[in-house]
Amino acid sequence: MDFELSESHKMVERTVYDFARKTVMPLIKEHDRAHTYPHELLPQMAALGFLGICLPVRYGGAGLDYLSLAILSEGLEYADSSVRETIAVHLGLHALPIFQWGTAEQKSAFLPPLSSGENIACFGLTEPGAGSDVAAMNSRARRDGGDYILNGEKMWITLADVADRFLVFAKTDPDKGANGITAFILERGWPGLTTGTIEGKMGVRASNTGWVNMADVRVPDSHRLGEEGEGFKIAMSALDNARYGVAAGAVGIVKACLDESIAYGRQRQTFGRPIVEYQLVQQMLANMQQSIDAGQLLVWKAGWLKNRGVRNTRETSMAKWFCTEAAKRAADDAVQIHGAYGYSDEYNVERHLRNSKSAVIYEGTSQIHTLMQAEYALGNRQTRAMRCELPAYDPVEWEAEN
């Protein structure tokens, strides 16, 4: 097995870390303090090809593979979780499902403006009373001639007040439970569609999080994604994409915590010695490095499977579970190493600690992933293909204009 990154991957790594350090980090602290979304970063992210990094060139994408998406996610979260969330939602939860499940007409119409940043998109699955239990959703869609009429509310939606397009889920046949859910693409400005922002979050304060309300929203049949009743499969395949980005981003948090802790520990002295010379501090640093090495391997394995077009739900779940828990531990240790200064937002580790807590909740809580892994180990969870795989990466096809 070859673990050496390709020249293309190294280029992505250099580009994203340079962007993170020179562009994101100088401004993100003030956005975090003000709870404001950094709109000014979107045109720059689009120009660098980040918004469609693993979409084919014919759809306006950069034509790179899924491992490149992981490297991008890691580098962005090295600066701040809020910025990485934009990629996970806009690309992983919205654009990639259209690429995977959409008709030729839908892909040609919807993907280019997403890749260019002309449109920013989000994903609406969670509801006030339905999170992990997707089948408990109350949103409904009924046929009305050639259209659908949607009613319902989505909650804890990243980019709710920023997005131009919304991939939402509603029951077209409530009697069928999860098998009665259908996916729809909505557009801002449609009558009956309103959004709002949730205030007072603990972390990811520079990301927009809100609610989406649908009151008799008329949706043309051309904006249904997949067939009626395929919504649950579409949602689960989308979550595989998002979990993959969350896992990779969590590695970025650990890297940031390690770098910040080493830099601080070398200049901070107690009893006449830099604190990095004390074994208990070294133990925390070593644990961070261990988490980086193990976490990257889990993420890269999932990316390797994605590139081959192989189902990777178990591997992606394991990566998300391990990496997010590791990020939370690393951020906690980084604050401890910084002492009282770590409790202040003068240093970045305070923000990383707040942000890391959200990652063990969204895209499936750690408890959900624990249960999933136990079911796989016991042989109680199917791993058969169910059209949940992204198309295998083909560099010739991805990079072709037509």
URURNOR-V941693 format. One record per residue. N is the residue number from 1. RES is the residue in one letter. D_FIRST is the distance of its C-alpha to the first C-alpha in Angstrom with 1 decimal. Layout:
# URURNOR-V941693
n | res | d_first
N | RES | D_FIRST
N | RES | D_FIRST
This chain:
# URURNOR-V941693
n | res | d_first
1 | M | 0.0
2 | D | 3.8
3 | F | 6.4
4 | E | 9.2
5 | L | 11.8
6 | S | 13.4
7 | E | 17.1
8 | S | 18.3
9 | H | 16.7
10 | K | 18.0
11 | M | 21.3
12 | V | 21.5
13 | E | 20.8
14 | R | 23.6
15 | T | 25.9
16 | V | 25.8
17 | Y | 26.1
18 | D | 28.9
19 | F | 30.6
20 | A | 30.2
21 | R | 31.8
22 | K | 34.4
23 | T | 35.5
24 | V | 34.8
25 | M | 35.4
26 | P | 38.9
27 | L | 40.2
28 | I | 38.4
29 | K | 40.4
30 | E | 43.7
31 | H | 42.4
32 | D | 41.3
33 | R | 44.8
34 | A | 46.6
35 | H | 44.4
36 | T | 44.1
37 | Y | 41.4
38 | P | 40.1
39 | H | 41.1
40 | E | 41.0
41 | L | 37.2
42 | L | 36.8
43 | P | 37.9
44 | Q | 35.6
45 | M | 32.6
46 | A | 33.6
47 | A | 34.0
48 | L | 30.5
49 | G | 29.1
50 | F | 28.0
51 | L | 30.1
52 | G | 28.4
53 | I | 25.0
54 | C | 23.1
55 | L | 26.1
56 | P | 26.6
57 | V | 28.9
58 | R | 31.5
59 | Y | 32.1
60 | G | 32.3
61 | G | 28.7
62 | A | 26.4
63 | G | 24.1
64 | L | 20.9
65 | D | 18.1
66 | Y | 17.9
67 | L | 15.5
68 | S | 18.3
69 | L | 20.6
70 | A | 18.9
71 | I | 19.0
72 | L | 22.6
73 | S | 23.6
74 | E | 22.3
75 | G | 24.3
76 | L | 27.4
77 | E | 27.6
78 | Y | 27.3
79 | A | 30.8
80 | D | 32.1
81 | S | 31.2
82 | S | 34.0
83 | V | 32.4
84 | R | 29.0
85 | E | 31.0
86 | T | 32.4
87 | I | 29.1
88 | A | 28.2
89 | V | 31.6
90 | H | 32.4
91 | L | 29.1
92 | G | 27.2
93 | L | 30.4
94 | H | 32.5
95 | A | 31.1
96 | L | 28.0
97 | P | 30.1
98 | I | 32.4
99 | F | 29.6
100 | Q | 28.4
101 | W | 31.9
102 | G | 34.4
103 | T | 36.5
104 | A | 36.2
105 | E | 39.3
106 | Q | 38.1
107 | K | 34.8
108 | S | 36.9
109 | A | 39.5
110 | F | 37.6
111 | L | 34.2
112 | P | 35.4
113 | P | 37.8
114 | L | 35.1
115 | S | 32.6
116 | S | 35.5
117 | G | 36.7
118 | E | 40.0
119 | N | 39.5
120 | I | 37.9
121 | A | 37.0
122 | C | 36.7
123 | F | 36.1
124 | G | 38.9
125 | L | 38.1
126 | T | 39.4
127 | E | 43.1
128 | P | 45.6
129 | G | 45.5
130 | A | 42.1
131 | G | 38.8
132 | S | 36.4
133 | D | 38.8
134 | V | 38.3
135 | A | 40.7
136 | A | 43.5
137 | M | 43.8
138 | N | 47.3
139 | S | 46.8
140 | R | 48.4
141 | A | 48.4
142 | R | 51.2
143 | R | 51.9
144 | D | 54.8
145 | G | 55.3
146 | G | 52.3
147 | D | 51.1
148 | Y | 49.9
149 | I | 51.6
150 | L | 49.4
151 | N | 50.6
152 | G | 48.8
153 | E | 47.2
154 | K | 43.7
155 | M | 43.1
156 | W | 40.6
157 | I | 39.4
158 | T | 37.4
159 | L | 39.0
160 | A | 41.9
161 | D | 44.4
162 | V | 42.2
163 | A | 40.9
164 | D | 42.5
165 | R | 40.8
166 | F | 40.1
167 | L | 38.0
168 | V | 40.1
169 | F | 40.4
170 | A | 43.6
171 | K | 44.9
172 | T | 46.5
173 | D | 47.3
174 | P | 47.7
175 | D | 48.5
176 | K | 45.0
177 | G | 43.3
178 | A | 39.7
179 | N | 40.0
180 | G | 42.9
181 | I | 41.0
182 | T | 40.7
183 | A | 39.0
184 | F | 41.1
185 | I | 40.7
186 | L | 43.7
187 | E | 45.0
188 | R | 46.8
189 | G | 50.5
190 | W | 50.9
191 | P | 54.0
192 | G | 53.4
193 | L | 50.0
194 | T | 50.2
195 | T | 47.8
196 | G | 48.2
197 | T | 46.5
198 | I | 46.0
199 | E | 47.2
200 | G | 46.7
201 | K | 43.0
202 | M | 41.6
203 | G | 38.5
204 | V | 36.8
205 | R | 40.3
206 | A | 39.3
207 | S | 38.0
208 | N | 40.6
209 | T | 40.8
210 | G | 43.6
211 | W | 45.1
212 | V | 45.7
213 | N | 48.8
214 | M | 49.6
215 | A | 53.3
216 | D | 54.0
217 | V | 51.4
218 | R | 51.7
219 | V | 48.3
220 | P | 48.4
221 | D | 46.5
222 | S | 44.4
223 | H | 42.9
224 | R | 41.7
225 | L | 37.9
226 | G | 37.0
227 | E | 39.6
228 | E | 42.0
229 | G | 40.4
230 | E | 36.8
231 | G | 36.9
232 | F | 35.3
233 | K | 32.2
234 | I | 32.1
235 | A | 32.5
236 | M | 29.7
237 | S | 27.2
238 | A | 28.4
239 | L | 27.9
240 | D | 24.2
241 | N | 24.0
242 | A | 26.2
243 | R | 24.5
244 | Y | 21.2
245 | G | 23.1
246 | V | 24.9
247 | A | 21.9
248 | A | 20.4
249 | G | 24.0
250 | A | 24.4
251 | V | 21.7
252 | G | 23.9
253 | I | 26.8
254 | V | 25.3
255 | K | 24.4
256 | A | 28.0
257 | C | 29.5
258 | L | 27.7
259 | D | 28.8
260 | E | 32.3
261 | S | 32.7
262 | I | 31.8
263 | A | 34.1
264 | Y | 36.9
265 | G | 36.5
266 | R | 36.8
267 | Q | 40.1
268 | R | 41.6
269 | Q | 43.5
270 | T | 45.3
271 | F | 47.5
272 | G | 46.8
273 | R | 43.0
274 | P | 40.2
275 | I | 38.9
276 | V | 35.3
277 | E | 36.6
278 | Y | 37.4
279 | Q | 35.0
280 | L | 35.3
281 | V | 34.3
282 | Q | 31.4
283 | Q | 30.4
284 | M | 30.3
285 | L | 28.3
286 | A | 25.7
287 | N | 25.5
288 | M | 24.9
289 | Q | 22.0
290 | Q | 20.5
291 | S | 21.0
292 | I | 19.3
293 | D | 16.1
294 | A | 16.0
295 | G | 17.4
296 | Q | 15.0
297 | L | 12.0
298 | L | 14.3
299 | V | 15.3
300 | W | 12.0
301 | K | 11.1
302 | A | 14.5
303 | G | 14.2
304 | W | 11.2
305 | L | 13.6
306 | K | 16.5
307 | N | 15.2
308 | R | 14.9
309 | G | 18.3
310 | V | 17.5
311 | R | 19.9
312 | N | 18.5
313 | T | 21.8
314 | R | 20.8
315 | E | 17.6
316 | T | 19.5
317 | S | 22.5
318 | M | 20.6
319 | A | 19.2
320 | K | 22.8
321 | W | 24.5
322 | F | 22.5
323 | C | 22.3
324 | T | 26.0
325 | E | 27.3
326 | A | 25.4
327 | A | 27.0
328 | K | 30.4
329 | R | 30.2
330 | A | 29.0
331 | A | 31.8
332 | D | 34.3
333 | D | 33.4
334 | A | 33.5
335 | V | 37.1
336 | Q | 38.0
337 | I | 36.9
338 | H | 39.0
339 | G | 41.9
340 | A | 44.8
341 | Y | 43.4
342 | G | 40.3
343 | Y | 42.8
344 | S | 44.0
345 | D | 42.4
346 | E | 43.0
347 | Y | 39.4
348 | N | 36.5
349 | V | 35.2
350 | E | 38.2
351 | R | 37.0
352 | H | 33.4
353 | L | 34.9
354 | R | 37.0
355 | N | 34.3
356 | S | 31.7
357 | K | 34.1
358 | S | 34.1
359 | A | 30.4
360 | V | 30.8
361 | I | 33.4
362 | Y | 32.6
363 | E | 30.1
364 | G | 30.7
365 | T | 32.0
366 | S | 30.0
367 | Q | 32.3
368 | I | 31.4
369 | H | 27.7
370 | T | 28.5
371 | L | 30.4
372 | M | 27.7
373 | Q | 25.1
374 | A | 27.8
375 | E | 28.6
376 | Y | 25.1
377 | A | 25.0
378 | L | 28.4
379 | G | 27.5
380 | N | 30.2
381 | R | 28.3
382 | Q | 27.3
383 | T | 23.9
384 | R | 25.2
385 | A | 25.0
386 | M | 28.2
387 | R | 27.6
388 | C | 26.0
389 | E | 22.8
390 | L | 22.9
391 | P | 22.7
392 | A | 19.2
393 | Y | 18.5
394 | D | 19.8
395 | P | 20.0
396 | V | 22.9
397 | E | 24.8
398 | W | 24.1
399 | E | 25.3
400 | A | 28.3
401 | E | 31.7
402 | N | 33.0
